[in-house]
Amino acid sequence: MKCESLSERTIGKSRILLAENNLAQAGILKGFLEDIGHEVILVEDGRSVLNVVKTHSPDVILLERLLPDIDGANICRRLKQNSDTSGIPIIMLTDGGTTSDKVVGLTAGADDYIPRPCDDEELSALICARLRTKSEWDELKQKTRTLQETLTQVETLAHLDPLTGLFNRRRFDAVFATEFKRATRYQQPLSCLMLDIDHFKQVNDTYGHEAGDRVLCDTVKIIQNSIRDVDMTARWGGEEFIVLSPNIPKEKAWVIGDRICKAVSCQSYDCDRTITISIGIAGIPDPSIHTKEQLIHAADLALYNAKNSGRNRVKIAD
């Protein structure tokens, strides 16, 4: 009796793990299962069951209750408590099928039981039913996995700027809040750099928005290559970016800003013109800064000062 309406692996190609320490009975049962098209892996003890499950991923387990080393109910319980193996159907093989045998097996998590000697038609039908259940279980797991991957991608995209791949303002705000609390609590320095590409509107007006986008992306690469691994960069809006530098005072953050300024002005861009950037820096501890909003405002004022001082330079907040 072959299973119908199942996958190609299930129809005549299902992998069955048979745990039976009576070699005579095991040989008869293995022969019958192979005759109706199943692949059979025969083991004689509990340790082998656990090893084969890890290495061969059986579709169904026919598990004798009384194995020489580990009780079948114990093995069943272990497999059902493991998320990787809980979906494998387990059919307990019992001698006589007493109520107590059934209770022990089902309590341990067995999906079904069958008394020995097994009726061939009953066993075949039982295996088919459990294979059908496993097929549905595997399909559900795959759908759940796909959904989880999709949700993860959506969540990731919700935090990223689609053009530059940097964190967006929403994500930056969340990280900034955490870093600001940590810095103020432990009296550690925290610097904020506001960066703005000079005369960027002229780039868009003269060369087009595609060229402008390339300038933005090239500038982002320079910024990323100029900061530390622990620093965080985000697109603040338009041609403006923000960098958060933990554990570094604003005077040392100036070195980072100066490195960015020089690298941007030396970069060759597709628009065939020199691109420069202005940067304003503020930091804590500072007696006039008590909130993260005040820190950003101070950095923004420093950026405004850099623009008014001729652009292509770094200014530190007073």
N, C-alpha and C positions, 0 to 999 in steps of 0.2 A: 504494500500500500504506500504509494508515494504521495507527498503533500501537494495540494493544488493551490493555485493563486498566490504563490510565494515567489521570492526572488530566485534568480538562477542559482545562487549559492545554496539556497534552501531546498530547491527541488533536486533531490538526489545527490546534493553535494554538501550537505550539512556536516559540520564537524562535531562529533559527539565524543565527550570524555566519559569513558566507562571505568568506574572505580569498583573493582570486584576482586576479592582475594581468593575466591573459589575458582581455580583455574579451569575446571571442567565446565562449570556453569558460564564462566566468562567466555570461554571459547565458543560455546553454542550461541550465546547472545551476540557476541561480536560477529559471528558468521551471518546470523540473521540480519543484523543491521547493515552489514556490507552488501548482502544480497539485494536489499531494497534500495541501495544507492547511497548510503551514508558513509562518510569517512569516520573511522573509529580509532580513538587513541585509548589503549587499555593500560591501566595502572593498577597496582595491587595494594597501595598504602596511601595514607592521608598526605604525607609530605609530597608525594609525587603529584597528587591532585593540585595542591597549591602551586607547585612549580609549573605544571602544564598550563594551568589557567593563565599564568603570567606570560608564558612564551608562545602559546598557540591559540589563545582566544576562542575557546569552544563555543558552539551555539547552544548546546544543551549538555547538562551533566547528569549522568545516571550514577547515583551515589549510594553505595551500600552503607547501611547504618553502622555495622560493626566491622571496622577496619583494624588491622593489627596495632597501629601506633596512635592514631588520633580518631576519636569517635566521629562518625559521620555527621552527627548533629552539631558537633563543635565546628567542623569544617564548614558546614552549611551556614552557621551563624557568622563565621569570619567573612565568608564571601558576601553575604547579604549586608554586612555592615560596612563594606568597602564600596565607595561610590563607583569605582572602576569595574567592579564585578557584580554589583547588585542586580544588574539587568539580565544576567545569565540564568535561564530557567534551570531549576534543580529538581529532579525527580528522585525521590528516595526509594531504594530497593529494600523491602522488608521481608522477613520470614514469617509468613502467616497473616500479616496485616491486622494484628490486634489493635484495639482502640488505643492502648498505651503507646504502641509503636507510631500510630498516626499522630497522636498528640505531640510526642517528642519531636517528630520530623517537622510538622507544621509549625510548632512553636519556635523551632530554630530558624524558620524562614523558608522551608521547602515549598515549592510551588505545587507539588503533587506527590503522590506516592503510588507504588504498585507492588503488590505482594508477589513473591516468587513461589513456584515457577511462573514466569510471566506468560500471559496469553499474547501471542504474536500480534493479533489484530488490535487488541486493546493497547498494547505498548506502542504500536505504530501510530494509532490515532492520537494517543497521548502526546507523543513526540511532535506530531504535526501541529497539534493545538498549541503546544508551548513554543514551537518555532514561529508560529503566526504571531503569538504574543510578543516574542522577542523582536520580530521584524517591525512591529508597530512601535515597540519601545525604542529601537535603534533609530527609527525615523523621527520620533519625537525628540530624542537626544540631539540629532543632527539639526532639526529645526530650532531647538533651543540654543544650540551652539552658534548657528548662523545669526539668530536674533541677537544674541549677546555680542557677537562681533560687530553687528550693525550698530547696536546701541553704543558700543565703545567708540566706533568711528564717528558717530554723530556727536558724542560727548567731546571727543578730541577736536573735531571741526568747530564746535561751538566755542572753543577757547583760542582758536587760531585765526590770524588775519589771512584771508584766502590768497592774497597776492604775494606777500613776503614770507609767509610761514611762521612769522613771529607770533608770540602771544598777543591777543587783543587786549583792549582796555579792561574788559570785564575780568579776565583772568589775572591781569596785572594787579588790579585792585584787591583781589582776594589774597594774592601772595604778599603784596605790599602791606596789607593790614597785619598779617602774621609777622612779617619781618620787623615792622615798626614796633609792635608790642614786645617782641623779643629784645630788640635793641634798647628800648627805653627801660624795660624791666631789669636788664643786666648791665645797663650803662655801657653799652658797646656802640662803637661808631656805625653810622649808616649814611651812605651818600646817595644822592639822587642827581642824575644827569639828564637834562632836557636838551634834545638835539633837533635842529631844524635846518634843512637844506636851503642854502641861500638862492634867492631868485628862481625858485623852482617853477613858478608860473611861467616864466619866460621860456623854460625848456618845453613845457607843454604847448605853449602858444607857437613856438618856432618850429619844433620838431614833431609835435603830435603826442598824443597820450601814450601810445605804445612805447615811444622812446622814453617818455617820462617814467613809465613803469619799469623799464630796464634800468634807468638811473636809480630808482628806489631800491630795486633788488640788488644791484651792484653795491650800493651804499650800505645796505643791510649786511652783506657779506663782509665788508670792511669793518663795520662795527663789531660783528660777531668774532672776527679774527683778532680784534684789538682788546677785547675785554677778557676777564678771567672766567673760568668755568663756573664759578659760584655766582657770577653776576647774571642778572636777568634783564633781557631786552624785550620791549613791547612796542608795537606801533600805536602811537598816541592819537594819531589822526592825520590824514593828508600826508604831508612830507615831514611830519614831526614824529620823533621817537623818544623813548624814555629808557634809561638804564638805571637799575637798582644795584648798588654795590655794597653788600654787607661787610662789616668788620674792616672798614677802611675810612679814614677821615677825609673830609672834602679836599684838603691840601694834597693828599696822595691821589685822590680821584682826579685831580687836575692833570696828573701825568697821563692817565688813561684818556681823558678828553683831548689832550694835546696830541697824543698818538693817533687818535681817530682823525682829528683835523688835518694833520699832515698827510695821512694815508689817503684821505678822500681827495685832497687837492692834487695829489700826485697820480691819481688813478686816471687811466685813459678810458673815456666813455664813448659809446656809439654816437652820441649827439655831437661829437667833435667840438666840445667846448669844455673849459675848465669848470669843474663842479667843486664848490666849497660848502662847508657846514659850520654853523655857529652852535656853541654849546654853553649852557648855563648850569652851574653846579651849586647845590646846597647840601648841608649835612647836619646830622645830630651826633653828639649832644650840642645844643645851642640854646642859650637862655631865652631866645625869642620864639623858639619852635616847640610847640607842645602837642601838635596833632600831625597826622600824615598829610592832611590837606594844606597845612601851613608849610610843610617841607616842600611839597610840589610847587606851591605858590612862590616860595623863595627861589627855587630853581628856575621857575618861569621868569621871574624878575631878572635873574642873572642872565638868562638867555636874551631877554629884551635889551639888557645892557650890552651884551656882545653884538647884537644886531646894530645898535646905535653907535657902537664904537668902530664900525667898519666891517663887520662880519668876518668870517673865516678865522675865528679866535675862540678862546675859552675864557669865561668869566666866572669867578666864584662869588657867591652871594655875600654881601657885607654882613 
